[in-house]
Amino acid sequence: MEEHSAIARIGTAKYNLLGFANVRWLDEELIWASQTSKKVFSYKWMADQSEDMIRRAVAERLEDGEERFWFNERPRPDVIDRLEVQFRW
């Protein structure tokens, strides 16, 4: 799925909340990921959550070196490995 289709399905209000997290869409995984904040949001999780929950997730502070995944189901290990390589976490 292309990013514009994902945005159309979850709504622009929810997507705009991610702007604060400086995220990038990854088509193959259907996720938005941020290299700087080390936060990853799945399309399915975003679709299922309220705007308030997304706002809290984006604002959540992480410890140095910590990464955080917001998924309905834990991502496969190969997905996590690719993210670590791609973003150099």
GIFENVEN-V323470 format. One record per residue. N is the residue number from 1. RES is the residue in one letter. SS is DSSP state (@ for helix, = for strand, . for the rest). PHI is phi in whole degrees, 0 to 359 (* if undefined). Layout:
n/res/ss/phi
N/RES/SS/PHI
N/RES/SS/PHI
This chain:
n/res/ss/phi
1/M/./*
2/E/./278
3/E/@/302
4/H/@/298
5/S/@/290
6/A/@/296
7/I/@/297
8/A/@/299
9/R/@/281
10/I/@/271
11/G/./101
12/T/@/292
13/A/@/298
14/K/@/294
15/Y/@/300
16/N/@/299
17/L/@/296
18/L/@/287
19/G/@/304
20/F/@/286
21/A/@/265
22/N/./54
23/V/./260
24/R/=/231
25/W/=/279
26/L/=/241
27/D/./305
28/E/./299
29/E/./260
30/L/./58
31/I/=/223
32/W/=/251
33/A/=/226
34/S/=/243
35/Q/./290
36/T/./285
37/S/./266
38/K/./59
39/K/=/244
40/V/=/229
41/F/=/238
42/S/=/278
43/Y/@/302
44/K/@/297
45/W/@/297
46/M/@/301
47/A/@/295
48/D/@/273
49/Q/./260
50/S/./281
51/E/@/300
52/D/@/297
53/M/@/296
54/I/@/296
55/R/@/301
56/R/@/295
57/A/@/296
58/V/@/296
59/A/@/279
60/E/./302
61/R/./272
62/L/./248
63/E/./290
64/D/./306
65/G/./82
66/E/./281
67/E/./239
68/R/=/222
69/F/=/244
70/W/=/249
71/F/./225
72/N/./287
73/E/./229
74/R/./304
75/P/./295
76/R/./299
77/P/@/304
78/D/@/292
79/V/@/293
80/I/@/298
81/D/@/300
82/R/@/297
83/L/@/296
84/E/@/297
85/V/@/289
86/Q/@/297
87/F/@/260
88/R/./58
89/W/./283
